[in-house]
Amino acid sequence: MITRAALVTAAFVLTATSPALAALKVGDKAPDFMVKAATNGKVHDFSLKSALKQGPVIVYFYPKAFTGGCSLEARQFSENMDKFAAKKISVVGLSADDVPTLQKFSTADCGGKFPVGSDKGAKIAEKYDAKLPAVPMSGRVSYVIGKDSKIAFVHDSKDAATHVPSLLAAANGLK
C-alpha cells in the first residue's frame, strides 16, 4: 500500500526532475470551475465565472500547502495583493489539499488576503494541464485569465519565487 507521504515525496521528486508542464496557451479558453475555498479561515464557494465578472483572475496551482515553495509563493501573493487589487485582478490558489488544511493555510501563509481552493484529485489542474504526472497533485503553474475567460498570460516554472514577479509584470501589461 502506498502511503500519502510516499505520494508527496514522489510528487516532489517528479516536480524537481521533470520538465515544465504543458500548460494551456495564451488565447485558450480557461475551463470554468467551482470549488470549496477558504479565505482567512472561512469556508465558501469560489466560482471562476463569478470572479471574472469583477475583472481578470489569477489562478495559480501549487503542489502542497505548508511546504517551502508553496508557503513562499503564498506569502508573496499576500504581500502584493494591493498591487493586484489596484489593477482589479483577483487571485485564487488551487491545490489538492483538503479544506481544513486550506483553512489554516489561508490564514497563516496567505494572510487572509485571497482564497485557496481544494482541487481534490487534481481534476481542475488536469483541465489546466497543471497536474503532476502519476500523482493526484498539481504542479506549479500560474495563469492570468481575462474577463473574456481567455488565458492572457501563463507562467510555468518550478521556481516558486518567480511566479508573483512575473504575474505583476503581466498585470502591468493588461489593458
N, C-alpha and C positions, 0 to 999 in steps of 0.2 A: 504494500500500500504506500502510495506517495503522499507525504505529509505536505501541508501548506508551506511550511518552512522550506522544504526541498523545492517546491514550485517557485517560491520567491527567489531562492538562490539561483535556480536555473534561469529565471527571467532576467536577473541582473547580469548573469554571465552572458546570456544572449544579447542583452542590451549593450554590454561593453564590447562584444566581439563581432556583432553583426553589422552590416551596412545600414544606413538610414532607411527608414520605412518608405514605401512607395506612396507618399501622401497624395491626397486629392490635389488637383492643379487649379491655379488661378482661373476663374471663369466657370468652374464646375458648380453645379447646384449643390448646396450644402444639405445633407439629409436632415430632415426635421426630427426632433426628439423631445420627449418629456421625461424627466427623472425626479426622484426624490432627492432633494438637496438640503444642505444646511448652510445657514448664514448666521454667524455669531452664535452658534449652538442651537438655533431654532430650525426645525424641520419644516420644509414647504415643498411644493411642486415647482419645478423650473421647466418652462416651455421655451424652446428656442423661437418658435413662431411669435409668441407673445413678446419676448425680449426684443426681437427685431423691429417691432412696431415703434420702439423708443429710439432706435438707432443701431449702428453696427455693433456686433458682438464678437468678442474674442472667446473662442472655445479652445481651451488648452487641455491636452491629455497628458497625464503623468502616471508613472507606474504604481507608486505606493506612498500613502501618507506617512509622515513622520520618518522618512528616510532622508539622508543628507541632501541630495539634489532636489528632491521634491519639496522639502522644507525651505531650502534656499529660494527656489522659484516662487513658492507661495509668499514668502516674506518680501521678495522683490515686487510682486504684484501689489501686495498690501501697501508697500511704501510709495508706490506710483499710481495708486487709484485716482488721486486728484487730477493727475495729468490725463488719464484716460477719460475720466468724467468730463473734463473740460472740452474734450472732443466728442462728447455724448456717446462714448463707447463703453459698453458694459463688458464684464468678464465673468466667465464660468469655467471652473476646472472640473475635469471628469477623471475618475479612476474607478477601478473595480472594488474599492474599499466599501465596507458596509456603512450604513447610515450612522450608527453610534460612533464609529471611528471618525467619520466626517464631521459629526457634531463637535467633537473635541478639536479636530484639525482646523475647522472653520474659525474657532475662537483662538487657538494657540498660534498657529503659523500664518493663518490668513488674516489675523487681527480683526475678524468680524466684518471685513470690508467688502467681501464678494462671496457668492455661493460656490460650493463644491458639491458635485452631484455624484450619486452612486450608479455606476455603469456595471452592474453585476454581470459577470461573464464576458465583459468587454464587447458586448454586442454593438453598442454605438461606435466604439473605437474601430470595430471591424468595418462598419459602413463608411468610416472616415479614413480607411486604410492606415489606421494608427494602432492596430492590435499587434502585440508581440507574437512571433510565430510559436506555435506549440504550447502556449500557456494562456490562460484566460485573464490577461492583463494588457493594459495599453502601454505603448512606448511613449516617447516624449516628442509630441508634435503639437504645434500651435497654429491656429487659423484665425484670420480676421474675416468675418462674414459680413458683407454689406447688407443694407436694408432690403436689397433685392433678392436676398437669400443666396447670393453667389459668393464664392470664395474670392476675396480681394487680395489676400496675402497668405503665404504659408512659410512657416519656419520649422524645418525638420532637422533637429540636431539632438544628439545625446547629451550635449553640454547644457545643463540647466541654466548656467549663468548667462547664456547668450539669448535666451528667449525674450525676456522683458525688454532689454535694449533694442532688439530687432523689431519688436512689436511697437515700441514707442516711435521708432523711426518710421515704420509703416503708417502709424496713426497720423503722424505729421504730414504724410503724403496723401491722405484721404481727402476727397472733395466733399 
